[in-house]
């Protein structure tokens, strides 16, 4: 009986390992393929590449449309991350700290953009822009991306606030600290991981967003430039730019993870 149970456990572990390996391959292969193709010597997108070459990275760097699109994407992503971090953090604190009529409905409305289809959000934003005196461009795209960025930030900050002790703020106010000083000295240090994580996710979401930019950016962001390029030039330049975006996202996430890890380790060190 014991041997039979052990054999069942080994079989279950093997099946679980096969399943996990299959999921990892399914997720990683679409990321690795563009990186391999970007070093191809062929003028066409083909796998496996016939030879090794860096010509497509040179072509991507010398492409004025890509450079201008990258600059616009970075400006939009930084602005979106900043505005989303401020608004999302404020919304999360309001939902967590205060009880008011319609609180559940407000939280539902705040998270709704994450569930709506991208086309619905894009069309809705495009139709409402003239009502605010805006036209397609960088500013309109920043506000459009914030529609998605704010829920991301709010969700992560709310998760950080799950075990937050409100009596710490009350003690600070009782000791004479103002609301702003209480937030800077007490609240923000405790929710900083969630705030930073939300800002990073909002930045990365905005940097490679296509669905909303398609309706608001007038084709001036890097992802839209890539779409325009591949319609007429199916060469590995697209793979080279994609590799740059993948590596940039991985570096940002690695640095963010390292900062969080150092913060956790420093919190475990005994006070002197």
C-alpha positions, -999 to +999 in steps of 0.1 A: +000+000+000+028+024+009+047+016-023+015+022-044+010+055-027+046+065-033+044+056-070+012+077-073+030+107-057+059+103-081+035+102-110+017+133-098+050+152-093+061+142-129+028+153-144+030+186-125+065+191-137+055+184-173+025+208-169+047+236-154+073+230-181+048+232-209+033+265-195+068+280-192+077+270-228+043+284-240+051+317-223+088+320-230+090+309-267+071+340-280+096+362-262+127+343-273+118+340-310+120+377-318+153+379-299+168+351-321+153+365-353+167+400-345+202+387-351+193+371-385+214+379-416+183+373-438+162+402-452+131+383-443+116+372-410+124+335-409+133+309-383+159+295-379+180+324-391+205+315-418+233+336-402+243+361-376+242+399-381+237+431-362+225+450-393+189+452-381+198+469-348+217+494-369+186+498-391+164+503-361+187+529-345+189+549-378+152+549-384+139+584-376+103+572-373+113+547-346+133+572-327+105+598-327+080+571-317+102+559-289+106+595-276+068+600-277+062+566-260+086+575-232+071+609-226+036+594-225+047+565-203+064+587-177+035+612-176+010+583-174+030+566-145+032+599-126-005+608-129-017+572-124+004+569-093-009+601-077-046+594-086-045+557-080-028+561-046-053+587-035-083+566-047-069+535-028-065+555+004-099+570+002-115+535-004-095+519+024-097+547+051-132+560+047-167+545+048-192+563+027-224+555+007-216+539-026-181+528-016-185+494-032-199+509-064-170+534-065-145+506-062-163+487-090-163+517-113-126+523-105-117+487-116-141+485-145-117+497-172-096+465-166-126+444-176-139+464-205-128+454-241-100+475-254-120+486-285-149+498-263-125+519-242-106+533-272-138+543-291-153+558-260-122+579-253-119+590-289-156+602-290-153+621-257-120+639-265-137+668-284-159+674-254-128+684-234-113+704-263-087+677-270-076+661-302-054+631-310-019+635-297+005+631-268-018+647-242-049+628-252-029+595-251-016+603-216-051+607-203-063+576-222-035+554-208-043+567-173-077+551-177-059+518-174-030+530-152-051+543-123-069+510-117-035+491-117-020+515-091-052+515-070-054+477-070-017+473-059-019+500-032-052+485-019-033+452-016-006+469+004-032+485+026-048+451+035-030+449+068-025+486+073-031+499+109-051+531+109-043+538+145-007+548+134-022+577+116-044+586+145-015+585+168+005+608+145-024+633+143-029+632+181+008+641+185+002+673+165+013+662+130-006+677+101-024+655+075+004+660+049+032+653+074+014+622+086+011+610+050+048+617+043+062+602+075+037+574+083+014+564+055+037+566+025+067+546+039+043+518+047+025+517+013+056+526-007+061+491-022+025+491-036+029+527-049+062+519-067+049+487-081+018+504-094+039+531-110+061+506-127+032+486-140+015+518-153+048+528-170+052+494-187+016+492-197+017+526-213+050+520-231+038+491-252+000+499-253-016+496-288-053+493-282-058+528-267-030+545-286-046+534-319-075+557-312-057+586-295-020+588-306-024+596-343+002+568-350+030+586-331+040+560-305+066+533-310+042+503-310+021+520-337+052+528-357+061+491-355+026+482-368+029+507-397+064+494-405+055+457-406+026+463-430+051+474-457+085+460-446+084+424-431+121+425-421+138+417-388+140+453-378+107+447-360+124+419-341+153+441-331+130+468-317+109+442-299+141+428-283+150+462-270+115+466-255+117+431-239+151+437-224+141+471-211+110+457-194+130+428-179+157+452-166+131+475-150+114+446-134+147+431-122+158+464-107+124+468-090+126+433-076+161+440-063+149+472-045+120+454-029+142+425-018+167+449-002+139+467+015+126+434+029+160+423+041+167+457+057+134+453+076+145+420+090+178+433+104+177+438+141+177+474+153+209+486+169 
